[in-house]
Amino acid sequence: MRLLSSRWYIGVALLAVVALVSLAACNSGDGGPVSGDLAEDQTLRIALDGEPPYIDPSLADFATSVTVSKNLFATLLRFDPITGEAAPYVATEVPSSGNGGISDDGLTYTFNLREDAVWEDGQPITAHDFVYAIQRLMDPRLASYYGTTYYTEIIEGGADLAFTEDADEAAIEQLRAAVKVRAVDDRTLEVTITRPSTTFNLLMALWPAAALRQDVIEQYGDITNTTWTEAGNLVASGPFRLAEWNHGSSIVLERNPNFWDAEMEPVLDRIVFQIIEDGNTAFAAYLAGDLDAVPVPVSDLRSIADDESYANELRRVALAVTFAFEFNQTRPPFDQLGARQAFCQSIDRQTLVNEVQQGQGVPTTSWLPKGLDPFFADDRGQNLSFDPNSAVKLVLDAASGGASYPSVTFSFANIDPNSTRAAFLQGQWSENLGIDVTLDPMDPPAFGEAFGTGNFDIAFIGFGQDYHHPENWLLMWITDGGLNAGGYSNPKFDATVDEALNETDPDAAAALWQEAELILLDEDAALCPLFNAENTWLVKQYVSDFIMTGADGQPGDFFYWKTAILDH
């Protein structure tokens, strides 16, 4: 998931931490509910740190977008962030070889749908809605990040559709029809994949695979239109419906009166997301009683952590999120390995975390997050760790070979606290390398455009894990992969990832995934990991079951249906 400040956390672009996730509920350390009577007004008021670019689940790839869309749209399966496994949602059970849901060759998955699952307007959710959604997800006209990164290579016919260039509409429609996803009948969906997979059920539990209504979308234009996602047009299938979208100001979700899953029926009547990009402004609103949950401004974290009056409100949860900077390897000097290593070795990550972030997060030289066992390697990227003497020697060696260091620009989304982080990195490069780097802060949409088109020298990025497997972290770095905007390409890396995807022995596959990350970092220094993130939020004591996990987009978003407001 891409993050802006925090899914792409594109500095801007989740799951296993320790057991799998950390949990925190509002008044208890064990994630349990707080006792007390419910308030008459069941409205949760929460800060959202930016305007979602989309709430279309096929396009949602930033944290804000994901949080909203996954509470509006139902998927065949749902992802349980506590166990890390897929569980039934619209489907009656998780397909397996034991229940006949997976064919003997491992290539055909059959999903049987609940008869009581309906849309907000009462129409049944059918297998045809999933066929339309999956084919649309991989349609090149939509250009979905998740569609092209995770679904096209695994669903039979998906790559032929997604990577078709300059095809006319008739040809695209033919390729859509050839994608191997079909409605056997209204209640039975069949999907054929290209190779046996241990992760396909998890993919079908993610928001991009949610059912969509063709009639709702296309009455407002072609498949790429966004008008259908406006309040009054969107027809939900999840626990909440879209009541208001006041662009730049707020998004309001209401309990879906026709929601059909008794287990996930919300306690809340409304969720009001206040769109506030400035952390200090959100914090002031919290102190004034206008918000129930906000991120702690990094500049205030240490003082708040030391203030006993916040002891029952401060929530800290480790995230499987890695922040890093990525090099554009199509531009000098970063077309040279030594330059990439030097820029990485010149960063004191511990000081970055301790001083700039006031202790928020954990320094790392690995792209995979700690806890992603058995794939995580403690020594990964150690030759990129802080070593200013080695960094200077790399620069001098490159200079003696004729390499030069022209003007270098560091691009980042100008969202708190990115500017402070960027200033620290700029100082490190100046102090430890003697190289002046120009800072290039951009508003998030402009940064997303510049990054996506490769228009940068160095870019501050981040990624939050969507499902518990290294393919979620490494598949994106293959040649022309989803996060690979800097032109990284190594046939050895591509071949290792391909071999890992096709390896059926778990131990052999784990070794291959570890080898792939070693190539990416230790051999090629394609990017420079800096730290693993942490969610630090303040939540009012009267908010019950605000359950934060290591897989959240916005904190609590897997379990808003459980959250309640106590009488206060």
Order of alpha helices (4+ residues) and beta strands (2+ residues): beta-alpha-beta-beta-beta-alpha-alpha-alpha-beta-beta-alpha-alpha-beta-beta-beta-alpha-beta-alpha-beta-alpha-beta-alpha-beta-alpha-beta-alpha-beta-alpha-alpha-alpha-beta-beta-beta
